[in-house]
Amino acid sequence: MNKINGKMTIFEIVNQYPQTLDVFVNNGFSQFEDEKKLKSVGKILKLESALKSKKYDVETYINMLEDKIAETENNVDVTLKDTRKENADINITGLLPCPVRVPLMEKFDGFLEDYQRRYELKVDYKLEAASLGADFLKNILTVDSADKLPDVFISAGFEAFFGKDSVEKFKNNDVFKDLTDFELNEDFKGLDIVDKQGHYSVISVVPAVFMVNLQELGDLPVPQSWEDIFDEKYRQKVALPVGDFDLFNGILLNIYKDYGKEGVEKLGKSLMKSMHPSQMVKNAGKKIEEKPVITIMPYFFTKMVRDSKTMKVVWPSDGAIISPIFMLTKRDKEKELKPIADYLSSPEVGEILSHRGLFPSLNNEVDNNLPENAPFKWLGWDYIYNNDIDALIKEVNTVFEESASEVTV
């Protein structure tokens, strides 16, 4: 059951759930960092009215608040709902994108209740917010035996799935099997997104697009492609999601594949600052120093400023770089895990990912509502299998950091 609704006032929400203040402050309502304004204006300003005044998507914003509440509660108990069972038959673990975690968990709870009753199996699951990042993944996946791995693992991020000391060694021993069998969405046809070797499943993707600040653009042209970003005219004018490890590594890997070391160096030189996408949303329309002209961000965050006259969303003409949401399922439990894999790759889950989070689903029954001419840029499985992705991640990050430091010293 949702804790937040649009009829509540800002003060009422923050008073009941103090952790939500960070969401407001970092996403368009920095004035409420002032306690006096929170207790005056905040007591009469209803959430729905506040969001509509800024042309923010109400449902998306409420989901962000709900997830922040759930994430904080997880600090006491590591799951949104304590479902850990002794002697469980099935273990499910992973990270879910923050904007969709709460609605996905609610649906997944219902599915698991029916699954456990129907198959007489006990399920132990821990699906955390993606904000926990690399350390959480490392603790889960760096084990010495396949028996210690989750039966189902789901997350975005290249580090988790191609580390030589974690998943890679088990993949080479045929521990995993792609149990999904849905028809591929037309949006992904011809992209080599399905693992032909049958180890990894991909259920959705996180695309990276450009947000251009028209107030700061001046006489510069609006960049249309990744190669445009490399141009000297955008030197130190770009904000990148450096802290978003899964998407950022996906960006660097794709740039390296298509443009080599020189491309990564040019991207580093374009860097003005590392800025979380929510900070870009917060600063839209404000007059502040050192505001980036271009912000590279997950497509989801464009919902927050969709109608802004000062910001222009650009889907790169050469493709939005994607970080896939991978799923691993164990081969030796195929019979037990097939219904779970089917559900997690189903239209129901796909619509939550796509419609609520703007994470396009691979399931052909889902309408991803993408803009016209919205191609994707993806490494491809041949490239992944023919390269040491773990080593490449370290290499491209080093090249990027060195080139970025040259222009900021």
Protein Blocks (a to p, Z undefined) as FASTA:
>chain_A
ZZbdfkbcfklmmmmmmmlmmmmmmnopamlmpmklmmmmmmmmcfklmmmmnopafklm
mmmmmmmmmmmmmmmpmcfbdcbdehifbdcdddddfklmmmmmmmmmmmmmmmmmmnop
acddddddfklommlmmmmmmccbfklpcfbdcdedjklmmcfklmmmmmmnomaccfbf
cdcdfklgoklpacfkomaccfbdcdddddddfklnmmaccdfbfklmmpmklgoiaccd
fklmmlmmmmmmmmmmmnojmlmmmmmmmpmbdcdfklmmmmgoiacehiafbdcddfkl
mmmmmmpckbccdddfkbpadddddddddfklmmmmmmmmmmmmgmklmmmmmmmnopac
fbfkbcghiaehiacddebjmlmmmpcfklmmmmmmmmmmmmmmmmmZZ
